[in-house]
């Protein structure tokens, strides 16, 4: 006969929680905390409100099912606690230099390298330890099942900034977040952190499209980080504001005094493989679907279809290519003005007109597609 399994340890003690948090830190997590698995009522109200007001646009994510994404027990049956971990990507702020050797587009700092894999690995180690002690434990990171910033706030990792990012005392907001939802009755490690924004409103004032419409409230219909992920025609009103951003937008963090001032306090770690800070637009626009998905597939590419990356790249080309356009730019525009995809033809029209290369438009003068016709008729701000 096998001996009976020993009873699980008492996970409700502060000693158990501290040992678990120390273990989580030893796995490379920069900030950790624990909160209960109760309903995230504040976020549930906010998600429903944003959706009803249209501020979430067509965004799914945690907006799709607020009752699920704000209830940890829906993610893990019988959950009693959530351990939250944060991994810093602050070292990319100073160590990554944008390449200026070609016609380049900028990548947001959190997307330059794969930070979520080491985050998930560290959290998985914590989950394995909890399972070894007899509890259920499931990892969630950058998923629709849980509002990660809200559980991080409740676990005391930081405060909600006016830019809707979680700001951590002494470190700022350059972090990716993830959680372990568990049936272990872990005692909460701390309450929510006190507000640190005060009267500062730099993020509101510096947002290039005015997407921060109130403290902690983002209008996704104006947010560049969302618009580069959204399907359809890129909104004409925000194309110039897109500038050179191929994926994500850092402006509200780059203008945040605590984040800028404190980010250097987080120890730098070994470089993680990824795309780096910038992408060559011409190279992107001439690459095959397979190559683009191999290089950028860990980003959120709508429908796993590289045409949306090409759409963004065509808009950026109109914003950053030299004027007058050189031969490489003219060649790629000529290709897309003859492209079988009318959505890409339409954006190539805008880019060519913005660069003053109207002589390239002869191939689309008689185009019957309504979006191409609209692009030919709408005013375009010249560079």
TAJO-V226443 format. One record per residue. N is the residue number from 1. RES is the residue in one letter. SS is DSSP state (2 for helix, 1 for strand, 0 for the rest). BURIAL is 1 if it has 16 or more other ideal C-beta (glycine too) atoms within 10 Angstrom, else 0. Layout:
N_RES_SS_BURIAL / N_RES_SS_BURIAL
This chain:
1_X_0_0 / 2_X_0_0 / 3_X_0_0 / 4_X_0_0 / 5_X_0_0 / 6_X_0_0 / 7_X_0_0 / 8_X_0_0 / 9_X_0_0 / 10_X_0_0 / 11_X_0_1 / 12_X_0_0 / 13_X_0_0 / 14_X_2_0 / 15_X_2_0 / 16_X_2_1 / 17_X_2_1 / 18_X_2_0 / 19_X_2_0 / 20_X_2_1 / 21_X_2_1 / 22_X_2_0 / 23_X_2_1 / 24_X_2_1 / 25_X_2_0 / 26_X_2_0 / 27_X_0_1 / 28_X_0_0 / 29_X_0_1 / 30_X_0_1 / 31_X_1_1 / 32_X_1_1 / 33_X_1_1 / 34_X_1_1 / 35_X_1_1 / 36_X_1_1 / 37_X_0_1 / 38_X_0_0 / 39_X_0_0 / 40_X_0_1 / 41_X_2_0 / 42_X_2_0 / 43_X_2_1 / 44_X_2_1 / 45_X_2_0 / 46_X_2_1 / 47_X_2_1 / 48_X_2_0 / 49_X_2_0 / 50_X_2_1 / 51_X_2_0 / 52_X_2_0 / 53_X_0_0 / 54_X_0_0 / 55_X_0_1 / 56_X_0_1 / 57_X_0_1 / 58_X_0_0 / 59_X_0_1 / 60_X_0_0 / 61_X_2_0 / 62_X_2_1 / 63_X_2_1 / 64_X_0_0 / 65_X_0_0 / 66_X_2_1 / 67_X_2_0 / 68_X_2_0 / 69_X_2_1 / 70_X_0_1 / 71_X_0_1 / 72_X_2_1 / 73_X_2_0 / 74_X_2_1 / 75_X_2_1 / 76_X_0_1 / 77_X_0_0 / 78_X_0_0 / 79_X_0_1 / 80_X_0_1 / 81_X_1_1 / 82_X_1_1 / 83_X_1_1 / 84_X_1_1 / 85_X_1_1 / 86_X_1_1 / 87_X_1_1 / 88_X_1_1 / 89_X_0_1 / 90_X_0_1 / 91_X_2_1 / 92_X_2_1 / 93_X_2_1 / 94_X_2_0 / 95_X_2_0 / 96_X_0_1 / 97_X_0_0 / 98_X_0_0 / 99_X_0_0 / 100_X_0_0 / 101_X_0_0 / 102_X_0_0 / 103_X_0_1 / 104_X_1_1 / 105_X_1_1 / 106_X_1_1 / 107_X_1_1 / 108_X_0_1 / 109_X_2_1 / 110_X_2_1 / 111_X_2_1 / 112_X_0_1 / 113_X_1_1 / 114_X_0_0 / 115_X_2_1 / 116_X_2_1 / 117_X_2_0 / 118_X_2_1 / 119_X_2_1 / 120_X_2_1 / 121_X_2_0 / 122_X_2_1 / 123_X_2_1 / 124_X_2_1 / 125_X_2_1 / 126_X_2_1 / 127_X_2_1 / 128_X_2_0 / 129_X_2_1 / 130_X_2_1 / 131_X_2_0 / 132_X_2_0 / 133_X_0_1 / 134_X_0_0 / 135_X_0_1 / 136_X_0_1 / 137_X_1_1 / 138_X_1_1 / 139_X_1_1 / 140_X_1_1 / 141_X_1_1 / 142_X_0_0 / 143_X_0_0 / 144_X_0_0 / 145_X_0_1 / 146_X_0_1 / 147_X_0_1 / 148_X_2_1 / 149_X_2_1 / 150_X_2_1 / 151_X_2_1 / 152_X_2_1 / 153_X_2_1 / 154_X_2_1 / 155_X_0_1 / 156_X_0_1 / 157_X_0_1 / 158_X_0_1 / 159_X_1_1 / 160_X_1_1 / 161_X_0_1 / 162_X_0_1 / 163_X_0_1 / 164_X_0_1 / 165_X_0_1 / 166_X_1_1 / 167_X_1_1 / 168_X_1_1 / 169_X_0_0 / 170_X_0_0 / 171_X_0_1 / 172_X_1_1 / 173_X_0_1 / 174_X_0_1 / 175_X_1_1 / 176_X_1_1 / 177_X_1_1 / 178_X_1_1 / 179_X_1_1 / 180_X_1_1 / 181_X_1_1 / 182_X_1_1 / 183_X_0_1 / 184_X_0_1 / 185_X_0_1 / 186_X_0_1 / 187_X_0_1 / 188_X_0_0 / 189_X_0_1 / 190_X_0_0 / 191_X_0_0 / 192_X_0_1 / 193_X_0_1 / 194_X_0_0 / 195_X_0_0 / 196_X_0_1 / 197_X_0_1 / 198_X_0_0 / 199_X_0_0 / 200_X_0_0 / 201_X_0_0 / 202_X_2_1 / 203_X_2_1 / 204_X_2_1 / 205_X_2_0 / 206_X_2_0 / 207_X_0_1 / 208_X_0_1 / 209_X_0_1 / 210_X_0_0 / 211_X_0_1 / 212_X_1_1 / 213_X_1_0 / 214_X_1_0 / 215_X_0_0 / 216_X_0_0 / 217_X_1_1 / 218_X_1_1 / 219_X_0_1 / 220_X_0_1 / 221_X_0_1 / 222_X_0_1 / 223_X_0_1 / 224_X_2_1 / 225_X_2_1 / 226_X_2_1 / 227_X_2_1 / 228_X_0_1 / 229_X_0_1 / 230_X_0_1 / 231_X_0_0 / 232_X_0_0 / 233_X_0_0 / 234_X_0_1 / 235_X_0_1 / 236_X_2_0 / 237_X_2_0 / 238_X_2_1 / 239_X_2_1 / 240_X_2_0 / 241_X_2_1 / 242_X_2_1 / 243_X_0_1 / 244_X_0_1 / 245_X_1_1 / 246_X_1_1 / 247_X_1_1 / 248_X_0_1 / 249_X_0_1 / 250_X_0_1 / 251_X_2_1 / 252_X_2_1 / 253_X_2_1 / 254_X_2_0 / 255_X_0_1 / 256_X_0_1 / 257_X_2_0 / 258_X_2_1 / 259_X_2_1 / 260_X_2_1 / 261_X_2_0 / 262_X_2_1 / 263_X_2_1 / 264_X_2_0 / 265_X_2_0 / 266_X_0_1 / 267_X_0_0 / 268_X_0_0 / 269_X_0_0 / 270_X_0_0 / 271_X_0_0 / 272_X_0_1 / 273_X_0_0 / 274_X_1_1 / 275_X_0_1 / 276_X_0_0 / 277_X_0_1 / 278_X_1_1 / 279_X_1_1 / 280_X_1_1 / 281_X_2_1 / 282_X_2_1 / 283_X_2_0 / 284_X_2_1 / 285_X_2_1 / 286_X_2_0 / 287_X_0_1 / 288_X_0_0 / 289_X_2_0 / 290_X_2_0 / 291_X_2_0 / 292_X_2_1 / 293_X_2_1 / 294_X_2_0 / 295_X_2_1 / 296_X_2_1 / 297_X_0_0 / 298_X_0_0 / 299_X_0_1 / 300_X_0_1 / 301_X_0_1 / 302_X_2_0 / 303_X_2_0 / 304_X_2_0 / 305_X_0_0 / 306_X_0_1 / 307_X_2_1 / 308_X_2_1 / 309_X_2_1 / 310_X_2_1 / 311_X_2_1 / 312_X_2_1 / 313_X_2_1 / 314_X_2_1 / 315_X_2_1 / 316_X_2_1 / 317_X_2_1 / 318_X_2_1 / 319_X_2_1 / 320_X_2_1 / 321_X_0_1 / 322_X_0_0 / 323_X_0_0 / 324_X_0_0 / 325_X_0_1 / 326_X_0_0 / 327_X_2_0 / 328_X_2_1 / 329_X_2_1 / 330_X_2_1 / 331_X_2_0 / 332_X_2_1 / 333_X_2_1 / 334_X_2_0 / 335_X_2_0 / 336_X_2_1 / 337_X_2_1 / 338_X_0_0 / 339_X_0_1 / 340_X_0_0 / 341_X_0_0 / 342_X_2_1 / 343_X_2_1 / 344_X_2_1 / 345_X_2_1 / 346_X_2_1 / 347_X_2_1 / 348_X_2_1 / 349_X_2_1 / 350_X_2_1 / 351_X_2_1 / 352_X_2_1 / 353_X_2_1 / 354_X_2_1 / 355_X_0_1 / 356_X_0_0 / 357_X_0_1 / 358_X_2_0 / 359_X_2_0 / 360_X_2_1 / 361_X_2_1 / 362_X_2_0 / 363_X_2_0 / 364_X_2_1 / 365_X_0_0 / 366_X_0_0 / 367_X_0_1 / 368_X_0_0 / 369_X_0_0 / 370_X_2_0 / 371_X_2_1 / 372_X_2_1 / 373_X_2_1 / 374_X_2_0 / 375_X_2_1 / 376_X_2_1 / 377_X_2_0 / 378_X_0_0 / 379_X_0_0 / 380_X_0_1 / 381_X_0_0 / 382_X_0_0 / 383_X_0_0
